[in-house]
Amino acid sequence: MTTKILFSSHGLGDIANDEIQNILQKYHLGALIKANKTKNGAMKQTMFVTSTEGVFVIKGNPVYKGQLEEEGFFISELGKRTNLSLPLPYKIDSSLEIFPYPYAIMPLLPGFHFLHIDNYTIEEKKEITTALVNALKEMHSWKVSTYGEWNPITKSLQPFEQSFDQWLHNRVTYWLKDAEKYSTITNEDWDWTSNFLNETLPYLSSLTRPTFVMGDFKPGNCLIDKNDDGWYVSGVFDFTNSYFGDPVADLIKFLTIFIDSNELGVAKHFIQSFYDDREDPYAFKQRLKLHMLQQRVLDWGCAKAMNMVDWEEDISFKAWITKYMNIIDKL
């Protein structure tokens, strides 16, 4: 399922204009004007299509059986449960009549990505982060009784094989082990990680019910815009990594961006806007740090594997991740 598959070389490949026109004709979406692959997107599964009827997104060549159906399920359910702007209708074609793989076509949502944070005033940054939190709270209003993920084959919620805290533990240790292939992970790094997990995982007990988690809430997967009432989230998309767990996990990617940009005031406003004062603040921070570790261990291994330029070379994993933990404590 989506929580197990994070990387893929799948992509749309070469697509002819007549194939795109066949899609548009099949769904009565007008005549093709232009089409181009999206610049972003880790799996290269998407392209923009402009027709006489509007602008659409084609997403295809699933990385696993049921990927599109799973995403379509989340979009459909969120469309019923929230007022968010979502890529609806989300139409799936599994016939293989046009492509040798299933694909989906959906409308392109309005707005733009919250990039280049320096272009905004501090007031705008705080207003935008409040809008981001409001969008998250709408999604997180969807609660279930079981920690797990949606299984598109059985069309049911599939519980994690072990407890939710054990699932998180396994993810962190798996990706730290994977990072050993591309970087030096010392015994001290392992000891710190093991001790940290043992200390923080019990704070998941403060959760009352499993909650929908988008799993990849970041600038690339949401759009913002401004009207007379101010900034708002004008679109949310890409639910390939969604599951049911701890909603705090959805804060991490934006929080990391704010920290790395030295926007600590914005970071503090972001998490304080999300925080429910009915919860113990220390427990909330521990959960936040736990999910920061989960994401950053993956980022560390990915950066080392890709030999990313300007990555910190002369620092241990423990020293690197501890910097983020210390900053969270001060927010």
C-alpha positions as CSV (number, residue, x, y, z in Angstrom):
1,M,0.0,0.0,0.0
2,T,1.0,3.6,-0.1
3,T,2.6,3.7,3.3
4,K,5.1,1.0,2.2
5,I,5.9,2.3,-1.3
6,L,7.8,5.6,-1.4
7,F,10.0,5.6,-4.5
8,S,9.4,4.5,-8.1
9,S,10.8,4.9,-11.5
10,H,7.3,4.6,-13.1
11,G,6.3,7.5,-15.3
12,L,3.9,8.3,-18.1
13,G,6.5,7.8,-20.8
14,D,6.0,9.3,-24.2
15,I,2.4,10.3,-25.0
16,A,1.1,11.3,-28.4
17,N,-1.4,14.1,-28.9
18,D,-3.9,11.8,-30.5
19,E,-3.9,9.6,-27.3
20,I,-4.6,12.7,-25.2
21,Q,-7.4,13.7,-27.6
22,N,-8.9,10.2,-27.2
23,I,-9.0,10.8,-23.5
24,L,-10.7,14.1,-23.9
25,Q,-13.2,12.7,-26.3
26,K,-13.9,9.7,-24.0
27,Y,-14.9,12.1,-21.2
28,H,-16.4,14.9,-23.3
29,L,-13.7,17.4,-22.3
30,G,-13.3,19.3,-25.6
31,A,-10.5,19.5,-28.1
32,L,-6.8,19.5,-27.2
33,I,-5.0,22.8,-27.2
34,K,-1.7,21.9,-25.5
35,A,-0.2,19.4,-23.1
36,N,3.0,19.2,-21.2
37,K,4.5,17.1,-18.4
38,T,4.6,18.6,-14.9
39,K,7.9,19.9,-13.8
40,N,7.5,18.6,-10.2
41,G,6.4,15.2,-8.9
42,A,8.8,12.6,-7.7
43,M,7.2,9.7,-9.7
44,K,6.7,11.7,-13.0
45,Q,3.1,10.4,-13.2
46,T,1.4,13.6,-14.1
47,M,0.9,16.0,-17.0
48,F,-1.2,19.1,-17.6
49,V,-3.7,19.2,-20.5
50,T,-5.4,22.3,-21.8
51,S,-8.5,21.8,-23.9
52,T,-11.4,23.9,-25.2
53,E,-13.3,22.9,-22.0
54,G,-10.6,23.8,-19.4
55,V,-7.3,22.6,-17.9
56,F,-6.9,19.1,-16.5
57,V,-4.3,16.8,-15.0
58,I,-3.7,13.3,-16.2
59,K,-2.1,10.9,-13.7
60,G,-1.1,7.4,-14.8
61,N,1.1,4.3,-14.7
62,P,0.4,3.4,-11.1
63,V,3.3,2.3,-9.0
64,Y,1.2,-0.5,-7.5
65,K,-2.2,-2.1,-8.3
66,G,-4.9,0.1,-6.9
67,Q,-3.0,3.3,-6.4
68,L,-5.4,5.4,-8.4
69,E,-8.4,3.7,-6.8
70,E,-7.0,4.4,-3.3
71,E,-6.3,8.0,-4.1
72,G,-9.8,8.3,-5.7
73,F,-11.3,6.9,-2.5
74,F,-9.6,9.5,-0.3
75,I,-10.5,12.4,-2.6
76,S,-14.2,11.2,-2.8
77,E,-14.5,10.8,1.0
78,L,-12.9,14.1,1.7
79,G,-15.2,15.7,-0.8
80,K,-18.1,14.5,1.2
81,R,-16.7,15.4,4.6
82,T,-15.0,18.8,4.0
83,N,-15.4,22.0,2.1
84,L,-11.9,21.7,0.7
85,S,-11.2,22.3,-3.0
86,L,-10.2,18.9,-4.3
87,P,-9.6,17.4,-7.8
88,L,-13.1,16.3,-8.4
89,P,-14.4,14.6,-10.4
90,Y,-11.5,12.1,-10.3
91,K,-12.2,9.8,-13.3
92,I,-10.3,6.5,-13.5
93,D,-9.9,4.5,-16.8
94,S,-8.7,1.0,-16.2
95,S,-9.7,-0.3,-19.7
96,L,-6.2,-0.1,-21.2
97,E,-7.8,1.1,-24.4
98,I,-5.7,4.2,-24.7
99,F,-2.6,3.4,-22.6
100,P,-1.0,0.1,-21.5
101,Y,-1.7,1.2,-17.9
102,P,-4.6,2.7,-16.0
103,Y,-4.8,6.5,-15.6
104,A,-7.0,9.1,-14.0
105,I,-8.0,12.5,-15.3
106,M,-9.1,15.4,-13.0
107,P,-9.5,19.2,-13.1
108,L,-6.5,21.4,-12.4
109,L,-7.1,23.3,-9.2
110,P,-6.7,27.1,-9.0
111,G,-4.0,29.0,-7.1
112,F,-0.3,28.7,-6.7
113,H,2.3,26.9,-4.5
114,F,3.5,28.5,-1.3
115,L,7.1,28.8,-2.4
116,H,9.8,31.4,-2.0
117,I,8.8,32.3,1.5
118,D,11.0,35.4,1.5
119,N,8.5,37.0,-0.9
120,Y,5.9,37.4,1.8
121,T,5.6,39.7,4.8
122,I,5.6,38.3,8.3
123,E,1.8,39.0,8.5
124,E,1.2,37.2,5.2
125,K,3.3,34.2,6.3
126,K,1.3,33.9,9.5
127,E,-2.0,34.3,7.7
128,I,-1.0,31.6,5.1
129,T,0.1,29.2,7.8
130,T,-3.2,29.7,9.6
131,A,-5.0,28.8,6.4
132,L,-2.8,25.7,6.0
133,V,-3.7,24.6,9.6
134,N,-7.4,25.2,8.9
135,A,-7.2,23.0,5.8
136,L,-5.5,20.3,7.9
137,K,-8.1,20.5,10.6
138,E,-10.8,19.9,8.0
139,M,-9.0,16.8,6.7
140,H,-8.3,15.6,10.3
141,S,-12.0,15.8,11.2
142,W,-12.2,12.4,9.5
143,K,-11.7,9.9,12.3
144,V,-11.9,6.1,12.3
145,S,-11.6,3.3,14.9
146,T,-8.5,1.5,13.6
147,Y,-4.9,2.6,12.8
148,G,-4.2,1.5,9.3
149,E,-4.5,2.2,5.6
150,W,-7.2,1.8,2.9
151,N,-6.8,-1.4,0.9
152,P,-8.1,-0.7,-2.6
153,I,-8.3,-4.4,-3.4
154,T,-10.5,-5.4,-0.6
155,K,-12.1,-1.8,-0.4
156,S,-11.7,-1.8,3.3
157,L,-9.6,-0.3,6.1
158,Q,-6.7,-2.6,6.7
159,P,-5.2,-2.4,10.2
160,F,-1.4,-2.2,10.5
161,E,0.0,-5.7,11.2
162,Q,1.3,-4.5,14.6
163,S,0.4,-1.6,16.9
164,F,0.6,1.9,15.6
165,D,3.7,2.7,17.8
166,Q,5.4,-0.5,16.6
167,W,4.6,0.5,13.0
168,L,6.3,3.9,13.5
169,H,9.3,2.2,15.3
170,N,9.7,-0.1,12.4
171,R,9.6,2.7,9.8
172,V,12.3,4.7,11.5
173,T,14.6,1.7,12.1
174,Y,14.1,0.5,8.5
175,W,15.1,3.8,6.9
176,L,18.0,4.3,9.3
177,K,19.2,0.8,8.3
178,D,18.7,1.8,4.6
179,A,20.7,5.0,5.2
180,E,23.7,2.9,6.2
181,K,24.1,2.0,2.5
182,Y,24.9,5.6,1.6
183,S,26.3,7.2,4.7
184,T,28.0,6.4,8.0
185,I,25.5,5.6,10.7
186,T,27.5,4.9,13.9
187,N,26.6,2.9,17.0
188,E,26.1,6.3,18.8
189,D,23.5,7.2,16.1
190,W,21.7,3.9,16.6
191,D,21.8,4.2,20.4
192,W,20.4,7.7,20.3
193,T,17.6,6.7,17.9
194,S,16.7,3.6,20.0
195,N,16.6,5.6,23.2
196,F,14.6,8.4,21.6
197,L,12.0,6.0,20.3
198,N,11.7,4.3,23.6
199,E,11.1,7.6,25.4
200,T,8.7,9.2,22.9
201,L,6.5,6.4,21.5
202,P,4.5,6.1,24.7
203,Y,3.2,9.6,24.2
204,L,1.1,8.3,21.3
205,S,-1.2,7.0,24.0
206,S,-2.5,10.6,24.3
207,L,-4.3,10.1,21.0
208,T,-8.0,9.5,21.3
209,R,-8.9,8.1,17.9
210,P,-7.0,7.4,14.7
211,T,-7.3,10.3,12.3
212,F,-6.9,10.7,8.5
213,V,-3.4,11.7,7.7
214,M,-2.6,13.1,4.3
215,G,1.0,11.9,4.6
216,D,2.5,14.4,2.2
217,F,1.3,17.8,3.1
218,K,3.8,20.2,1.6
219,P,4.0,23.2,-0.8
220,G,4.0,20.9,-3.9
221,N,0.7,19.3,-2.9
222,C,-1.5,22.2,-2.0
223,L,-2.3,25.6,-3.5
224,I,-3.0,29.0,-2.0
225,D,-4.7,32.1,-3.2
226,K,-6.0,35.4,-1.9
227,N,-9.4,37.1,-2.0
228,D,-11.0,40.0,-0.2
229,D,-11.1,38.0,3.0
230,G,-7.3,37.2,2.8
231,W,-5.2,34.1,2.1
232,Y,-6.8,30.7,1.9
233,V,-6.0,27.2,0.6
234,S,-7.4,26.9,-2.9
235,G,-6.6,23.3,-3.5
236,V,-5.3,20.1,-2.0
237,F,-4.2,17.0,-4.1
238,D,-2.0,13.9,-4.2
239,F,-3.2,11.5,-1.6
240,T,-0.9,8.6,-2.5
241,N,0.7,8.5,1.0
242,S,-2.5,8.8,3.1
243,Y,-3.4,6.6,6.0
244,F,-5.0,6.7,9.4
245,G,-2.8,7.6,12.4
246,D,-1.6,10.6,14.2
247,P,-2.5,14.0,12.6
248,V,0.6,15.7,14.0
249,A,2.5,13.9,11.2
250,D,1.0,16.3,8.7
251,L,2.8,19.3,10.2
252,I,6.3,18.0,9.6
253,K,7.1,18.9,6.0
254,F,6.0,22.6,6.3
255,L,7.6,22.8,9.8
256,T,10.9,21.6,8.3
257,I,10.8,24.2,5.6
258,F,10.2,27.0,8.2
259,I,13.0,25.7,10.4
260,D,15.5,25.4,7.5
261,S,14.5,28.9,6.3
262,N,15.2,30.2,9.8
263,E,11.5,31.3,10.0
264,L,11.2,30.3,13.6
265,G,8.4,32.8,14.4
266,V,6.4,31.4,11.5
267,A,7.2,27.8,12.7
268,K,5.9,28.7,16.2
269,H,2.8,30.3,14.9
270,F,2.2,27.2,12.7
271,I,2.3,24.6,15.4
272,Q,0.5,26.9,18.0
273,S,-2.3,27.4,15.5
274,F,-2.6,23.6,15.3
275,Y,-2.2,22.8,18.9
276,D,-5.3,21.8,20.9
277,D,-5.0,23.3,24.4
278,R,-6.9,20.4,25.8
279,E,-3.8,18.3,25.3
280,D,-0.7,18.2,27.5
281,P,1.8,20.5,25.7
282,Y,4.8,18.3,26.5
283,A,3.1,15.2,25.0
284,F,2.2,17.3,21.9
285,K,5.9,18.3,21.5
286,Q,7.1,14.7,22.0
287,R,4.7,13.5,19.2
288,L,5.9,16.3,17.0
289,K,9.6,15.3,17.5
290,L,8.7,11.6,16.9
291,H,7.2,12.4,13.5
292,M,10.1,14.8,12.8
293,L,12.5,11.8,13.3
294,Q,10.4,9.6,11.1
295,Q,10.6,12.1,8.2
296,R,14.1,13.3,8.6
297,V,15.7,9.8,8.8
298,L,14.1,9.2,5.3
299,D,15.4,12.6,4.1
300,W,18.9,11.9,5.4
301,G,19.1,8.6,3.5
302,C,17.6,10.1,0.4
303,A,20.0,13.0,0.3
304,K,23.0,10.8,0.9
305,A,21.9,8.4,-1.8
306,M,21.5,11.2,-4.3
307,N,24.8,13.0,-3.3
308,M,22.9,16.2,-2.9
309,V,25.0,19.4,-3.2
310,D,25.4,21.5,-0.1
311,W,24.3,18.7,2.2
312,E,26.0,18.7,5.6
313,E,28.9,16.3,5.2
314,D,30.8,16.8,8.5
315,I,28.1,16.0,10.9
316,S,26.7,12.8,12.4
317,F,23.1,11.8,12.0
318,K,22.6,12.2,15.8
319,A,24.0,15.7,15.8
320,W,22.0,16.7,12.7
321,I,18.6,15.4,13.9
322,T,19.2,16.7,17.5
323,K,19.3,20.3,16.1
324,Y,15.7,19.9,14.9
325,M,14.6,18.4,18.3
326,N,16.1,21.3,20.2
327,I,14.4,23.8,18.0
328,I,11.0,22.1,18.5
329,D,11.6,22.3,22.2
330,K,12.0,26.1,22.0
331,L,9.0,26.7,19.8
